[in-house]
Amino acid sequence: MKTGFAIFAALGVASAASASSITLTFDGFGLSGVNRMSYNHNRSWDARGPATFYSLTCGFHNFTYASGATRQSFCAQLFEGVTAGNTYTFDIVDPANVPDEPGNPGNMGAIKATLIQDLYRRYYYGIDTAQEASAFQLAVYEISHENLTAADAAGAVAQLSLMKGAFQSQAAGSTGYNDAAAMLASLGQGGFQSIGNALQGLTNPTAQDQLLVVPVGAPAILAGLGLLGVGLIRRRK
């Protein structure tokens, strides 16, 4: 897996942190795989009823600034899309306000944002294979689209499952399903972690909303490297 410093170097040095909006051109998928998934907003988090599954590409979304700088993001919204070659202007928001409203699933809110931050802190900086990228996207979908009812983040982790609920996935025909399940199960172990303001939400009323990591100062990167390996999934030999 790549180190966090290598990924930040790949992302470039410009930061969008001070802007209220950002214009990006979607170039297509980067590291990615195909997953079988289903979403029904009317299903409770513990529902196991019949579901219709579709095969969708999951992984890094590659975007380019007008300046030529590149960014990679993960999608936080299933039912809107982005088209390769098209340019979109996104509002920059707190991750808790992704996906945008109205519409389902609506804003994640504070509890889901805590889970997303922990997921990013534990796994994002180490993604360097298609399977890992696909698994990470699947985990993002489960968190952002599940009908969680828990009063806190610890309780919410216990309600996450790819096998039941509003968002579901099938192991057969999916890339990284087991890794995604392991990522979700690990959240909160040893305390909930965060990458703070480095994680931003991108919303557009007619385009697929995204979660984007922006570069931070080199001292902050180096300070965080010691924890990047905590909880990383080891691939079976």
C-alpha positions in Angstrom: 0.0 0.0 0.0 1.1 3.6 -0.6 2.1 5.8 2.3 0.1 8.9 3.0 2.9 11.1 1.8 3.0 9.4 -1.6 -0.7 9.9 -2.0 -0.5 13.6 -1.1 2.3 14.0 -3.6 0.1 12.5 -6.2 -2.7 14.8 -5.4 -0.6 17.9 -5.9 0.1 20.9 -3.7 -2.8 23.2 -4.3 -5.5 23.3 -1.7 -9.2 24.0 -2.1 -9.7 24.6 1.6 -10.2 28.3 1.3 -12.7 28.2 -1.5 -16.5 27.9 -1.2 -16.8 26.1 -4.6 -14.6 24.2 -6.9 -14.8 23.4 -10.7 -13.6 20.0 -11.8 -13.7 17.9 -14.9 -14.5 14.2 -14.5 -11.9 12.1 -16.3 -13.3 8.6 -15.4 -12.5 6.0 -12.8 -9.1 5.2 -11.4 -8.4 2.1 -9.4 -11.8 0.4 -9.2 -13.8 -2.8 -9.3 -17.4 -3.9 -9.8 -19.8 -4.5 -6.9 -23.3 -5.9 -6.8 -25.5 -3.6 -4.7 -29.0 -2.6 -3.8 -30.5 0.5 -2.2 -34.0 1.1 -0.9 -34.5 4.0 1.4 -37.6 2.5 2.9 -35.7 -0.5 4.4 -34.7 -0.3 8.0 -31.1 -1.0 8.9 -31.9 -4.5 10.1 -34.2 -5.5 7.2 -33.4 -8.6 5.2 -36.3 -8.5 2.7 -36.1 -9.1 -1.1 -33.7 -6.8 -2.9 -32.9 -6.1 -6.6 -29.1 -5.9 -7.2 -27.2 -4.0 -9.8 -23.6 -4.1 -10.9 -21.9 -0.8 -10.5 -18.2 0.4 -10.7 -16.8 1.3 -7.4 -13.5 3.1 -6.8 -11.5 6.3 -7.3 -13.2 9.1 -9.3 -10.5 11.0 -11.2 -11.0 14.8 -11.6 -8.9 17.6 -13.1 -8.8 21.3 -12.4 -8.6 23.8 -15.3 -5.0 24.3 -14.2 -4.3 20.7 -14.9 -3.9 19.6 -11.3 -5.6 16.3 -10.5 -7.7 15.0 -7.6 -9.2 11.7 -6.7 -12.5 11.3 -4.8 -15.0 8.8 -3.7 -18.7 9.0 -4.4 -21.2 9.5 -1.6 -24.4 9.4 -3.7 -25.7 6.5 -5.7 -28.5 8.0 -7.8 -26.9 11.0 -9.4 -24.0 10.6 -11.8 -21.0 12.3 -13.4 -20.0 11.8 -17.0 -16.4 11.4 -18.2 -15.4 14.6 -20.0 -18.0 16.8 -18.4 -17.1 19.7 -16.1 -18.9 20.3 -12.8 -18.9 23.1 -10.2 -19.3 21.7 -6.6 -20.0 23.5 -3.4 -17.4 22.6 -0.7 -19.2 21.6 2.5 -18.6 19.7 5.7 -18.7 15.9 5.1 -21.8 15.8 7.4 -23.7 17.7 4.7 -23.1 15.1 2.0 -25.1 14.0 0.1 -27.1 17.1 -0.5 -30.8 17.5 0.1 -33.6 17.1 -0.9 -33.7 13.5 -1.9 -32.5 10.2 -0.4 -30.4 9.4 1.5 -29.9 13.1 2.4 -27.2 14.6 4.6 -25.1 12.1 6.6 -25.2 14.1 9.8 -22.7 14.1 12.6 -22.8 10.4 13.6 -22.2 9.1 10.0 -19.6 11.8 9.5 -17.7 10.4 12.5 -17.8 7.0 11.0 -16.6 8.3 7.6 -13.7 10.2 9.2 -12.6 7.1 11.1 -12.8 5.0 7.9 -10.6 7.6 6.1 -8.1 7.8 8.9 -7.7 4.0 9.0 -7.7 3.1 5.4 -7.7 5.9 2.8 -3.9 6.6 2.8 -3.1 3.0 2.1 -5.2 2.3 -0.9 -3.1 1.2 -3.9 -5.0 -1.7 -5.5 -8.3 -1.9 -7.4 -9.7 -4.3 -4.7 -8.9 -1.9 -1.9 -10.4 1.1 -3.8 -13.6 -0.9 -4.6 -13.9 -2.1 -1.0 -13.4 1.4 0.4 -16.1 2.8 -1.9 -18.5 0.0 -0.8 -17.8 0.9 2.8 -18.5 4.6 2.1 -21.9 3.7 0.5 -22.9 1.5 3.4 -22.2 4.4 5.9 -23.7 7.2 3.8 -26.8 5.3 2.7 -27.8 3.1 5.6 -30.8 4.1 7.8 -28.9 4.1 11.1 -30.9 4.9 14.2 -28.2 4.7 16.9 -27.7 7.6 19.2 -23.9 7.6 18.9 -21.1 6.4 16.6 -20.4 3.3 18.7 -24.0 2.1 18.4 -24.0 3.0 14.7 -21.1 0.6 14.0 -23.2 -2.2 15.3 -25.9 -1.4 12.8 -23.6 -1.5 9.8 -23.9 -4.6 7.6 -23.6 -5.2 3.8 -26.0 -8.1 4.1 -29.0 -6.2 5.3 -30.6 -2.8 5.6 -31.3 0.0 3.2 -28.0 -0.5 1.4 -26.9 -4.0 0.7 -24.3 -5.8 -1.4 -23.7 -9.3 -2.6 -20.4 -11.1 -2.1 -20.8 -13.0 -5.3 -19.9 -10.8 -8.2 -18.3 -8.1 -6.1 -14.8 -6.8 -5.8 -13.5 -6.4 -2.3 -16.7 -7.3 -0.5 -14.9 -9.1 2.4 -12.4 -6.2 2.8 -15.3 -3.7 3.0 -17.0 -5.8 5.7 -13.7 -5.9 7.7 -13.3 -2.2 7.3 -16.7 -1.5 8.6 -16.3 -3.9 11.5 -13.1 -2.2 12.6 -14.5 1.3 13.0 -14.2 2.7 16.5 -11.7 0.1 17.7 -9.3 2.0 20.0 -11.4 5.1 19.6 -12.8 7.0 16.6 -10.1 8.8 14.5 -10.3 11.7 12.1 -8.3 13.4 9.3 -10.1 16.7 10.2 -10.5 19.4 7.6 -8.4 17.5 5.1 -11.7 15.7 4.2 -14.2 17.8 2.4 -17.6 17.2 0.9 -18.5 18.3 -2.6 -22.1 18.8 -3.6 -23.9 19.6 -6.8 -27.7 19.6 -7.1 -27.6 17.6 -10.4 -24.3 15.7 -10.2 -23.0 13.0 -8.0 -21.7 14.3 -4.7 -18.2 13.4 -3.6 -15.8 13.1 -0.7 -12.4 14.7 -1.4 -9.2 14.6 0.5 -7.1 17.8 0.0 -3.4 18.2 0.8 -2.4 19.5 4.2 1.0 20.9 5.3 4.0 18.6 5.3 4.4 18.7 9.1 0.8 17.5 9.6 1.4 14.7 7.1 4.5 13.5 8.8 2.9 13.7 12.2 0.2 11.4 11.0 2.3 8.7 9.3 2.9 6.8 12.6 -0.8 5.9 12.8 -1.5 5.2 9.1 -0.9 1.4 9.5 -3.3 1.0 12.4 -6.1 -1.3 11.4 -5.1 -1.8 7.8 -6.4 -5.0 6.2 -3.7 -7.4 5.4 -4.3 -9.2 2.1 -4.2 -13.0 2.3 -1.2 -14.6 0.6 
